[in-house]
């Protein structure tokens, strides 16, 4: 077995972070390869079929932003700065031990960050079509995934067969179905879990390298909660749908504000919520690469123009989860989501559902203001 060195500052890290480093180090010493990714458009089934462990590298903490700002503009998305800061400081075990970082051409800031990451880490960038409705998008994206397959086979000396892809598709679909079953419990009047608890669980299960175990744990929680339907989290609380940017770095101050104001977040439309979990891949398709391409291209995101899928999905989710209001969260300097807010506001107006736009970053300075604004918004719901 190969030996892998821990970062020089390892002893200074928290116990939780040390455990993360040791977990990935053990996997690598057993011969496993690790792929770090940032986006819901990353085709996980292909990485699974190549035998790589996959994990999200999205930075969710302000801790490393000062380090990142020594090389990146200050007026940049906090997710990008946090992620790059973890690379610079070796404080993220998954970035530190990643054998390949898989990026994608979504926002301009991330594209340029990948160029910088490529100076020190093995980085591969997937070229995503900028619109799912253009005639060549499906063909382009499918060929891009075939190129990715060839890269992985050559780089890691593996063979990605149709059989391995179909096994990975079946397993990932089972995990998506389990996640959906858990999230759909919040369609009920009686909520057995809060939005904060749900988000925390889903975020944590994403760092479970054993996919079958992740499926089992998710289904077990859904079963337990289904048996507790009589237990309400906040009786009579207004129901809020959260949409917009990835919220991992701000969910405590945003979702927490909703709950402190007596409301319930019943649906996360964001990347870490229901949107990618309903991205089911056709298990019976003759060409598994084509099937993967079709499913992932159907994810609604503001990077697409027009973003027709998101505009179609949101009204349906408002009805399904019976949302009393929509909270549209955009991270600072995320131009795609900030500009698209106008369209989301119009959709909410058409549906007769109150809308609130919120721009924030990973700092805590605006936490009090957010509490005040969201409490005022909650008071307007149902008037």
Order of alpha helices (4+ residues) and beta strands (2+ residues): alpha-beta-alpha-beta-alpha-alpha-alpha-beta-alpha-beta-alpha-alpha-alpha-alpha-beta-alpha-beta-alpha-alpha-alpha-beta-alpha-beta-alpha
